Amino acid sequence: MRLSLNFSIKTKTMILVIVLFILTCLVFSFLRQFDIRNLINLSKEDFRNEIENIYNTTLKRTKEFYTNRAKANVKSDNIKTYIKEQNIEKIDKLTLARFQVLKEENPYLISMKFFNHQGKLLTYLGEKSISLNLNKGEYFFLYKNKLTYHILTPFYEKDKLLAWIEFCLEAEYFLKEIEAFSKLRGTIIFDKNYKNKDTIEKDGKLFIIHSFDLTDEARMIFYQDITKQEGIIKNSFREALLLSLILFCIIFIILHYGFKVLIKRLELSENSLKNLNANLEQKIQEELQKRRKQERILMHQSRLASMGEMIGNIAHQWRQPLTELNNILTHIGFMLEFKKINYKNFKKLEENAENLISYMSKTIDDFRNFFKPNASKDYFYIDEALNKTLKLLESSFSFIKIEKNFEKKIQFYGFKTQFCQAILNILCNAKDIFIERKIENPCMKISVFKKERNIVIEIHDNAKGIIISPIEKIFEPYISSKHANIGTGIGLYMSKVIIEKNFKGSLSVSNENNGAKFSIYLVNF
């Protein structure tokens, strides 16, 4: 029964793998043919762009050349004067030699004509072609199945039109130029009803047609031989199928002889999986206990670090009152020594001392209440919680400029003490960075506002940003951007846990405007 089951699994698996392989081979063959065709199409498009570039460059170069020749002709030998006087004999005599030189340079040059400012023909050299379009500087013209290209150059005197000079060339000139540069065979056809085709087959070869409209009836056509490329596409499909067949035979042999080994390994894996499942729940419980223990340790370390911060703040708060108490005692001693103390003065000094002691006692109560955990969740105002936290840090933050932009009376349901603890960790972290980097004019901007259903708290400093990369690592335990002597790397981790785990919000950080910006999002249900 066991052998029969294995044989059935083997047969089904081999059939499935073979079918999938055949499908993969077919897809591979079509994709390879598709890729080669795309490459050839890109090559065709590049060739067409090259032909268009040659055509446009030839047009531009020809126009610039004959425009410059026209300007040079007018500027020499008083031609302008003879044009104004309409002295045709002088114009012909002075320009004949230049025209002959141009004709020798370009055999496709047909004529050179002079027109007055009204467009009337004064004289011409070469053939007398019929055409004048004063609205265009250059144009093609078809007359009696002969296509010509005309270049008109106007001349002015004191902003007043004086005359026109026109050069006329055979359109065949552009055809020969493109043929010379592109190595393609071309022709000019005259057919008003011509339908453009992508390809044409002739003499057993396949050609791509590249056409350019010159006029409504005339167009220039070039033939690109792509017989070889089409052969590559057909051969690529056959080659891919042949390669797939060879691979199919190799894989079939490997499957046939390797399946026994595979079945044995599957049986071993099955047994291992059963053993793993048996012990998995126990391992999960052990890992959960380790994680809870680690979190308790981190929470304890975070509380110790916060208590250290608070003790430092208490010391800041008490320093001035203790100094004043010392001054009172010293003053009383001096007055006793010089026997100048009386009951009235003593009661006044005693009252001042009691006020100072009362202030110090109230300070202790404020810090004690701050760390007193909430018994249950309750509604509290975000701005009041922030002000309370800033009040406790007032003495140690005396050198930092705090800019507050609080939207008033925004309520949140949660543990107020935990919220204050998360904010305190962020603020104290920034203060330590200010001190470590010796930042001039330290400043913190704290903003509170609503954005749709979210309460947003942003804390932005100018302490030159966080240097840890990636920046999100700042929230990992024992990762700190501060010096090892002052940073434990737990405070921001605990803030992250409080905001995201206990409050179901989000805490993120980014470097902006030469500082770090912590953004807290709380969902206001």
C-alpha positions in Angstrom: 0.0 0.0 0.0 2.9 2.3 0.9 4.6 1.6 -2.4 1.4 2.1 -4.4 0.9 5.5 -2.7 4.5 6.6 -3.4 4.1 5.5 -7.1 0.9 7.5 -7.4 2.5 10.7 -5.9 5.5 10.2 -8.1 3.4 9.9 -11.3 1.2 12.8 -10.5 4.1 15.0 -9.5 6.1 14.2 -12.7 3.1 14.8 -14.9 2.5 18.2 -13.2 6.1 19.2 -13.4 6.3 18.2 -17.1 3.2 20.1 -18.0 4.4 23.2 -16.2 7.8 22.8 -17.9 6.2 22.6 -21.3 4.1 25.7 -20.6 7.2 27.5 -19.4 9.1 26.6 -22.5 6.4 27.8 -24.8 6.1 31.1 -22.8 9.9 31.4 -22.9 9.9 30.9 -26.7 7.2 33.5 -27.3 8.9 36.0 -24.9 12.2 35.6 -26.6 10.6 36.1 -30.0 8.8 39.1 -28.6 12.0 40.6 -27.1 13.9 40.2 -30.4 11.0 41.7 -32.3 10.9 44.7 -30.0 14.7 45.2 -30.4 14.3 45.1 -34.2 11.4 47.5 -34.0 13.5 49.9 -31.9 16.3 49.5 -34.5 13.7 50.3 -37.2 12.5 53.4 -35.3 16.1 54.5 -34.8 16.8 54.1 -38.5 13.7 56.1 -39.4 14.7 58.9 -36.9 18.2 58.9 -38.5 16.7 59.3 -42.0 14.4 62.1 -40.7 17.4 63.8 -39.1 19.4 63.5 -42.4 16.5 65.0 -44.3 15.9 67.9 -41.9 19.6 68.6 -41.6 19.9 68.7 -45.4 17.0 71.0 -45.7 18.4 73.3 -43.0 21.9 73.3 -44.5 20.7 73.9 -48.0 18.5 76.8 -46.9 21.3 78.4 -44.9 23.8 78.0 -47.7 21.7 79.6 -50.5 20.3 82.3 -48.1 23.9 83.3 -47.3 24.8 83.2 -51.1 21.8 85.5 -51.8 22.9 88.0 -49.1 26.5 88.0 -50.3 25.3 88.6 -53.8 23.2 91.6 -52.8 26.0 93.2 -50.7 28.6 93.1 -53.6 29.1 95.0 -56.8 26.2 97.5 -56.3 23.6 94.8 -57.0 21.2 96.5 -54.6 21.5 99.7 -56.7 20.8 97.9 -59.9 17.9 96.1 -58.4 16.3 99.4 -57.4 17.0 100.8 -60.9 15.7 97.5 -62.4 18.9 97.4 -64.5 18.5 93.8 -65.7 21.5 93.9 -68.0 23.9 94.8 -65.1 22.2 92.3 -62.8 22.7 89.5 -65.3 26.3 90.4 -66.1 27.4 90.7 -62.4 25.6 87.5 -61.2 26.2 85.1 -64.1 29.7 84.0 -63.0 28.5 83.4 -59.4 25.5 81.3 -60.7 27.8 79.2 -62.9 30.1 78.5 -59.9 27.0 77.5 -57.8 25.8 75.3 -60.7 29.1 73.5 -60.8 29.0 73.0 -57.1 25.5 71.6 -57.2 24.3 70.2 -60.6 20.8 70.1 -59.1 20.6 73.9 -59.1 17.9 74.9 -61.6 17.7 78.7 -61.5 18.4 81.9 -59.7 15.7 84.6 -60.0 15.3 88.3 -59.0 11.9 89.8 -58.1 11.0 93.3 -57.2 9.2 94.2 -54.0 5.8 93.5 -55.6 6.8 90.0 -56.6 7.3 90.8 -60.3 10.1 88.8 -62.0 13.0 91.1 -63.0 15.4 88.5 -64.4 16.6 84.9 -64.0 19.6 82.7 -64.6 19.1 79.1 -65.6 15.7 77.6 -66.4 12.6 79.7 -66.0 10.5 77.7 -63.6 7.0 78.8 -62.7 6.6 79.4 -59.0 6.5 82.2 -56.4 5.1 81.9 -52.9 6.0 85.0 -50.9 4.3 83.6 -47.8 7.0 81.0 -47.4 10.8 81.2 -47.1 11.2 77.7 -48.5 8.8 75.2 -50.1 8.4 72.3 -52.6 6.5 72.9 -55.8 5.2 70.3 -58.3 4.8 71.4 -61.9 4.2 68.9 -64.8 5.5 65.9 -62.8 8.7 67.8 -61.9 9.3 68.6 -58.2 11.4 71.6 -57.3 12.6 73.1 -54.1 12.5 76.9 -53.7 14.4 79.2 -51.3 13.3 82.8 -51.1 15.4 85.5 -49.5 13.9 89.0 -49.0 16.0 92.1 -48.8 15.2 95.4 -47.0 16.5 98.9 -47.1 15.6 101.0 -44.1 12.9 98.5 -43.0 11.4 98.7 -46.4 11.1 95.6 -48.7 13.4 96.1 -51.7 13.5 92.8 -53.6 13.5 89.0 -53.5 16.1 86.5 -54.7 15.0 82.9 -55.3 17.1 79.8 -55.8 15.4 76.8 -57.3 16.8 73.2 -57.0 15.6 69.8 -58.1 14.0 67.8 -55.3 16.1 64.9 -56.5 19.1 66.6 -54.7 17.6 65.7 -51.3 16.9 62.1 -52.4 20.6 61.6 -53.4 21.8 63.2 -50.2 19.7 60.9 -48.0 20.7 57.9 -50.1 24.4 58.8 -49.7 24.2 59.1 -45.9 21.7 56.3 -45.1 22.8 53.8 -47.7 19.2 53.2 -48.6 17.6 53.2 -52.1 14.8 55.8 -52.5 12.5 57.3 -55.0 10.1 60.2 -55.4 6.5 59.3 -56.4 3.6 61.5 -57.6 0.3 60.0 -56.5 -2.4 61.9 -54.8 -4.2 58.7 -53.7 -1.1 56.9 -52.4 -1.7 54.8 -49.3 1.3 54.6 -47.0 2.4 51.0 -46.2 4.6 49.8 -43.4 6.3 47.0 -45.4 6.5 45.6 -48.9 7.7 42.3 -50.3 9.7 42.5 -53.6 12.0 40.0 -55.3 11.8 37.6 -52.3 12.9 40.3 -49.9 11.0 42.3 -47.3 11.4 46.0 -47.1 10.2 48.7 -44.6 8.9 51.8 -46.2 10.0 55.2 -44.8 8.0 58.0 -46.5 8.1 61.8 -46.3 5.3 64.0 -47.7 6.8 66.9 -49.7 3.6 68.2 -51.2 0.0 66.9 -51.4 0.8 64.9 -54.4 4.6 64.2 -54.0 6.4 62.2 -51.4 9.9 60.8 -51.0 10.1 57.0 -50.2 13.0 54.9 -48.9 13.2 51.1 -48.8 15.0 49.5 -45.8 15.8 45.8 -46.3 14.7 43.8 -43.2 14.8 40.3 -44.7 17.7 39.3 -42.4 15.9 40.6 -39.3 12.7 38.7 -40.1 14.8 35.6 -40.5 16.4 36.2 -37.1 12.9 36.4 -35.5 11.8 33.1 -37.1 15.0 31.4 -36.2 14.8 32.6 -32.6 11.5 30.8 -32.1 12.8 27.6 -33.5 16.0 27.8 -31.5 14.0 28.5 -28.3 11.8 25.4 -28.9 14.9 23.2 -29.7 16.6 24.4 -26.5 13.4 23.8 -24.5 13.2 20.3 -25.9 16.8 19.5 -24.8 16.1 20.9 -21.4 12.9 18.9 -21.2 14.8 15.6 -21.8 17.4 16.5 -19.2 14.8 17.4 -16.6 12.8 14.2 -17.3 15.9 12.1 -16.7 16.7 14.0 -13.5 13.1 13.6 -12.3 13.0 9.9 -13.1 16.2 9.0 -11.3 16.1 11.6 -8.5 12.5 11.0 -7.4 13.4 8.1 -5.1 15.9 10.3 -3.2 13.3 13.1 -3.1 10.6 10.7 -1.6 13.1 9.6 1.1 13.9 13.1 2.0 10.2 14.0 2.1 9.6 11.1 4.6 12.5 12.4 6.7 11.1 15.9 6.5 7.7 14.7 7.5 9.1 13.0 10.6 11.1 16.0 11.5 8.0 18.2 11.1 6.0 16.0 13.4 8.8 16.3 16.0 8.9 20.0 15.5 5.2 20.4 15.9 5.3 18.5 19.1 7.9 20.9 20.6 6.7 24.1 18.9 4.2 25.2 21.4 6.7 24.7 24.3 9.3 26.8 22.4 6.7 29.5 21.7 5.9 29.7 25.4 9.6 29.9 26.2 10.2 32.7 23.7 7.1 34.6 25.0 8.4 34.4 28.5 11.8 35.6 27.4 10.3 38.5 25.5 8.1 39.5 28.5 11.2 39.3 30.8 13.2 41.4 28.4 10.4 44.0 28.1 10.2 44.2 32.0 13.9 44.7 32.2 13.8 47.5 29.5 10.8 49.1 31.3 12.7 49.0 34.6 15.8 50.5 33.0 13.7 53.2 31.3 12.1 54.1 34.7 15.5 54.2 36.3 16.8 56.5 33.5 13.7 58.7 33.9 14.1 58.9 37.6 17.7 60.0 37.1 16.5 62.7 34.8 13.9 63.8 37.4 16.4 63.8 40.2 18.5 66.1 38.0 15.5 68.3 37.4 14.7 68.4 41.2 18.3 69.4 41.8 17.9 72.3 39.3 14.6 73.3 41.0 16.1 73.2 44.5 19.4 74.9 43.7 18.1 78.5 43.9 15.9 78.0 47.1 18.8 76.2 48.9 21.1 79.2 48.0 18.5 81.6 49.4 18.1 79.5 52.6 21.9 79.6 53.0 21.8 83.3 52.6 19.0 83.6 55.3 21.0 81.5 57.8 24.2 83.5 57.1 22.3 86.7 57.5 20.9 85.5 60.9 24.4 84.6 62.0 25.8 88.0 61.2 23.0 89.8 62.9 23.5 87.6 66.1 27.2 88.2 66.0 26.7 92.0 65.9 23.7 91.9 68.2 21.4 93.7 65.7 18.7 91.1 65.5 15.2 91.7 66.9 12.0 89.8 67.0 10.5 91.6 64.0 13.5 90.9 61.7 13.7 87.3 62.9 10.0 86.6 62.1 10.5 88.1 58.6 13.5 85.9 57.9 11.7 82.9 59.3 8.7 83.6 57.0 11.0 83.8 54.0 12.6 80.5 55.0 9.2 78.8 55.4 8.1 80.0 51.9 11.3 78.5 50.4 10.8 75.2 52.2 7.1 75.1 51.1 8.2 75.7 47.5 10.7 72.8 47.7 8.1 70.5 49.2 5.6 71.4 46.4 8.3 70.6 43.9 8.7 67.1 45.4 4.9 66.6 45.3 4.8 67.6 41.6 7.4 65.1 40.6 5.9 62.4 42.7 2.5 62.9 41.1 4.1 62.9 37.7 5.4 59.3 38.2 2.3 58.0 40.0 0.8 55.5 37.6 -2.8 55.8 36.4 -5.2 53.2 37.8 -7.3 53.3 34.7 -7.7 55.1 31.4 -9.3 58.5 31.5 -9.9 61.5 29.3 -7.2 64.2 29.4 -6.3 67.3 27.5 -3.2 67.0 25.3 -2.1 70.6 25.8 -2.4 70.5 29.6 -0.3 67.2 29.7 2.4 68.9 27.5 2.4 72.0 29.7 2.7 69.9 32.8 5.7 68.0 31.4 7.4 71.2 30.3 6.8 72.7 33.7 8.7 69.9 35.4 11.6 70.4 33.0 11.5 74.2 33.3 14.7 74.5 35.3 16.9 72.1 33.3 15.5 73.5 30.0 16.2 77.1 30.9 18.8 77.5 28.1 16.4 76.2 25.4 13.9 78.3 23.6 10.5 76.6 23.6 8.0 77.6 20.9 4.5 76.2 21.5 1.7 76.0 19.0 -1.1 74.2 20.8 -4.6 73.8 19.5 -6.5 74.1 22.8 -8.8 71.5 24.4 -8.0 68.5 22.4 -9.1 65.4 24.4 -7.6 61.9 24.3 -8.7 58.8 26.1 -5.8 56.9 27.7 -3.1 56.8 30.4 -2.0 60.4 31.0 1.1 59.4 32.9 2.3 57.1 30.1 1.7 59.9 27.6 3.7 62.4 29.6 6.5 59.8 30.0 6.7 59.3 26.2 6.9 63.0 25.7 9.5 63.5 28.5 11.8 60.9 26.9 11.7 62.7 23.5 12.3 66.1 25.2 15.2 64.9 27.4 16.8 63.1 24.4 16.8 66.4 22.5 18.2 68.3 25.5 21.1 65.9 25.9 21.9 66.3 22.2 21.9 70.1 22.6 24.4 69.9 25.4 26.6 67.2 23.7 26.8 69.1 20.4 27.1 72.5 22.1 24.3 74.0 19.9 24.1 77.8 19.8 20.7 79.2 20.3 18.9 75.8 20.9 15.3 75.8 20.0 12.4 73.3 20.1 9.1 73.8 18.3 6.1 71.8 19.7 2.9 71.7 17.8 -0.5 70.1 18.5 -3.3 70.0 16.0 -6.1 67.8 14.6 -5.8 66.2 11.1 -9.0 64.4 10.2 -9.5 61.8 12.9 -5.9 62.0 14.1 -4.3 64.0 16.9 -0.9 65.1 15.7 2.0 66.1 18.0 5.2 67.3 16.3 8.4 68.0 18.2 11.1 69.7 16.1 14.6 70.7 17.2 17.6 72.4 15.6 20.3 70.0 16.9 21.5 69.1 13.4 19.6 65.9 13.0 20.1 62.2 13.7 23.2 60.6 12.3 22.1 57.0 12.7 21.3 55.2 9.4 18.7 54.0 8.7 17.0 56.6 10.9 14.3 54.2 12.2 17.0 52.3 14.2 16.9 55.2 16.8 13.8 53.4 18.2 15.6 50.1 18.8 16.6 49.3 22.4 20.2 50.2 23.3 20.7 52.2 20.1 21.6 55.8 20.9 22.9 58.8 19.0 24.3 60.3 22.2 27.7 59.6 23.7 27.9 56.3 25.7 28.3 58.3 29.0 24.9 60.0 28.7 22.8 57.7 26.5 21.2 54.3 27.3 19.2 53.9 24.1 16.0 52.9 26.0 14.0 56.2 26.3 13.0 56.4 22.7 12.3 52.7 22.5 9.9 53.0 25.5 8.2 56.0 23.8 7.7 53.9 20.7 6.2 51.1 22.8 3.9 53.4 24.7 2.6 55.3 21.6 2.2 52.3 19.3 1.5 49.4 21.6 -0.4 51.0 24.5 -2.1 53.9 22.5 -2.4 52.1 19.1 -0.9 55.2 17.5 2.4 55.8 15.5 5.7 57.5 16.3 8.1 58.4 13.5 11.1 60.6 13.1 12.8 62.4 10.1 15.6 64.9 9.6 14.2 68.3 8.5 15.5 71.9 8.5 18.8 71.1 10.2 17.2 69.1 13.0 15.1 66.1 13.9 11.3 66.1 13.8 9.3 63.5 15.9 5.8 63.0 14.7 3.1 61.3 16.9 -0.2 60.3 15.5 -3.0 59.3 17.9 -6.4 58.1 16.7 -9.1 60.1 18.4 -12.1 57.7 18.7 
